[in-house]
Amino acid sequence: MTHLRQRMQEDLRLRNFSARTIRHYTHTVAEFAKHFHKSPDQLGPEHVRTFLLHLLNERKLTWGTIQGARSALKFFYTRTLKQTWFDQEIIKPKVRRKLPTVWSREEVCALLDATTNTKHRALLALYYSAGLRCQEALDLKVSDIDSKRMIINIREGKGKFPRQVMLSPKLLELLRLYWRWRKPKDWLFPGRWPDQPMVASGVRIACAEVRKQLGISKPLSPHVLRHSFASHLLDAGTDLRSIQLLLGHRDLETTSRYLHVSEARLHATASPLDDLPIQISRTAHGGKRTA
């Protein structure tokens, strides 16, 4: 390990970054150095700009991934190398937020009924019933399921913030059925090796298989089920603050985007067109036939 790499990892640990973020940041800086075949402390703002354009134009990466690469390089130059030029020289991309993809209750029901793999069914039901992030569910241990208090303990969510969410009685039934079949001892959803949790790629494969089986073109992922959880709670009358705490959002503004996809709120407001006394059946444009 080079001195710079070790120094950056120490700086990240001192700021209490997660192990996943540390791996991502150090890997990004290593890729950056490899791209120019030079040590990163010998590179400057023009190299950073060229590298980010390479990710955008040649590798066709998403803006979220590019923003993550920028954050890693910014940490390296501003924290580890103590340089001050980064924010002035490297433009921060404009964030373009998209509306979350939401599955209807009927679609979620069809999804769970079509999933025959007991482990996958329990896992997908967990994402929908508790609104967990992908890794939060995979990091669960058997001891995190508190059936006496009917809660799920998230020991380390995003930003290393712990929280508790509700344990659905129906989910508990599915988890007990799964436990009788698999009998996990430590990790609730072990991977190929019992002493390691299931990896995120396994979840993506399971989602792709069941989505193909259902013949639904709408995207499916743990985050889509998390979006559906939040949207359906909002439709049922749950207040935004409660949903924020369940999702583990720091900012209420992040949670408020579900207002844009809430069916109950959309349907509660009538369109002004409905108040106009127009005739529905009229002569078609350019023709003589009527509808």
N, C-alpha and C positions, 0 to 999 in steps of 0.2 A: 504494500500500500504506500502510495506517495505521501509526502509530508502534507501537501495541499489537500489531498483527499481526506486524510486523517483529521486535519484541522477543521475542514468543513463539517465533517460528521460530528466532531466534538461541539462545534458551534450549534449545530442543529439539536443535538441532545441537550445542551445547556438551556435551549429555549423550549424544551419539552415537546419537540415535534414527534409525531408517531413514527414507528419503525418503517411503515410503508412510505411515508413522505420522505424520510431520510434516504431510503433506497432509490426512490424516484428522482430526487434532487441530485444525488451523487451520480446516478446513471446518466442524467441529462447533461451534466457538466462533462462527464467522460466522453459522451457522444460528440459534444461541441468541440472538445480538444482533438478528438480523433478525426473530425471532419476537416480540420486545418493542419493536422499532423504537427501540432505545437502544444506546448504546455499552456493551459488557460490563462496563467498570469502574464503570458506574453501576447495576449490578444486584447483587442479593445472594442470600442463601440461599433466600428464598421464591420468587424467580424461578427458581433452579435446580430447586427441588422441583416447581414448576408445569411447567417445561419437560420434566422427566423423566416426569411423569405424562401430559403431552401425547404423548410418544413411545410410552408404554405404552397409554393408553386410546384415543387418537384415531388415531395412525398404526399401531398394532398391531405395533410392532417387537418383535423377539425380545429375550430377556433379555441375550443376549450383546451385541447391538447397543447396548442401553441401558447396559450396563456399560461399553462402549467410550466412549459419550458422557459418562458420569460421569467416567471416567478423564481424558478430554480437558479437561473443565471443572475437575477437581481440579488438573490441572497448571497451567492458566491462573491459577487463583486462588492456589494455594499457592506456585508457583514464579515466575511472571511478576509477579503483583501482591503477592506476599509476605504474603498474608492467612492467618490461622490458624483460621478458623471452619469450614472445609469438612468435616473428618471428624466434628466434633461435631454439625453441623447436617444433613448430608446422609447419610442411612442407606445403608450399602453393601448391595446385594441379596445374599440368600443364594444361593450357587451350588448349583444342582441338576444334578448330573452324570448323564448318560445313558450307558447301555452303548453302545459303538461298534457301528455296523452293519458286518457282515462278510459278504462273499460267499464261498461255498464254492469249492473248487478247480475243481469241475465248472462252476460258473457263470462263473468267471473265464475258463476255457478257452473256453466258449461265447461269451463277450463278445469275446475277441480273434479268434476264428475268424469272428465275424459282422461285424467291423469291416473293411470293404473299402478304406477310405481309408488309404493307406500311411502318411501322416503321423500320422493319428489313432491308427492301430494301434501305431506305434512309441512314441507318447507315452503311451498307456494302458498298454502293456507296461512302460514305464519307471516309471510310478507304482507298479505292482504289484511289479516286480522289485527296486526299490531303496527303496521306502517314502518317496518324496520328497513334500514339501508341494507344493501347486499351483504357487506362484510359483518355488520352487526349480528345478523342471524347466524352466519357461519362461525362467529366467535363465541356463540353461546355454549355453555356447558350444561350438563344435565342438572347440576345444582342451581342453575340460574332460573329454573322453572319452579316457582313457589306456588304449588297447588293449594296450600292452606290459605294463603292470602289472595290467591288468584291474580298474581302479578308476574311479570317477566322482568328480571333484572338485567339491564344493559350495563355491564361493568365499565365499558370504555367506548362511548360513541364518538362521533366526529369531534375533533378537538380534544379528545380524551375526557369528555364530559359524561359522567354516568347519569342514568335516568331509569325510571321504572315505567312500564306500560301495562295495560290491562291484559289478562290472560282469559281469552274467550273460552267458555265452557265447551263449545263445539271444537275449538282447536285443541283443548286438553284431551278430548276423546280421540282425536286423530293422532296426537302425540303419544298417547298411551298405546294405541293400536300399533304405531310405528315402533315404540320401545319394546313391546312384546315380541316383535319380529326381529329387530336388529340388536336389542339390548346394548345400547351404547353405554360405556362406563364413564368416560370423561367428557369428551366433546359430544354435544348433542347430535351433530351431523358430521361424523368422522369421514375422512377421505379414504384414499386407497390404503393408507396405513392408519391403524386405529389411534395412534398417538398424535396424529395430525388432523386438523379440521378439513372439511371439504373445501376445494378451491373454487373461486368465482367462475372459472371457465366451465366447470361442471354444471353450474347453475344455468349458464348461457346455453349450453347444449340441451339441457332438459327443457328450457323455455322454447328453443327452436323446434324440438321434436313435437311437443304438445301443440304448439301453434300450427305446425304443418298438419298435424292430425286433425285439428279443428277446421283447417282451411280458412283461417282468418288472416287477412293481410295487415291488420293493425299491429304495431310493434308490441312485443311482450318482453318484459324484463322485471327484475325485482323492483326497480324504481317506478315502472308503470303501475305495479300493484300498490306501491307506496302512494303514488298519486291518486289511485282509485280509492284507497283507504281514506285519505284526507278529503277528497271530494264527496264521497258518500257520507262521511260524518257531517260535513257542512250541510248537505242536503237534508240530513236528519235533524238539523237544528243545533248541533254542537257549536259552541262559540269559538271564534278564531284563537283566542288565548289558550284554550284547552287543547286545541289541535296543535298549536305551536309547541306546547310542552310535550305532547305525545311524540311529535316528529323530531324533537330535539333541535329546533331552529333557534338560532341566537336572536334573529330579527323578525319581528312580526310582519314586516314588509314581505319577507320571503314567503310566509304562509298565506298572505293576502292574495297571492296570484290564483289561488284556488277559487276565489270569488268569480273569476272570469270563466270558469268551466262548470260552475254549479248549476245543475239542471233546475233545481228548485227556484233559484233566484232568477234564472233566465225566463222560466215559464211564469213566474209571478208577475212579470211586467208585460202588459199587452202592447203590441205594435200599434203606432198611430194609424197605420193603414186600416186596421180593423174598425176604426171609427168613421171611415169615409163611406158614404152611401154609393159606392161604385157598383156597376153591373158586372157580374163575373162573366156572363156569356155574351160575347160581342163578335162582330164580323172579323175574321182573320185578316191581317194586314196583306193587301195585295190580292185578296181573293173574295169570293162571294159566299163561300160557305160559312156557316155559323157553327160555333162549338156545340 
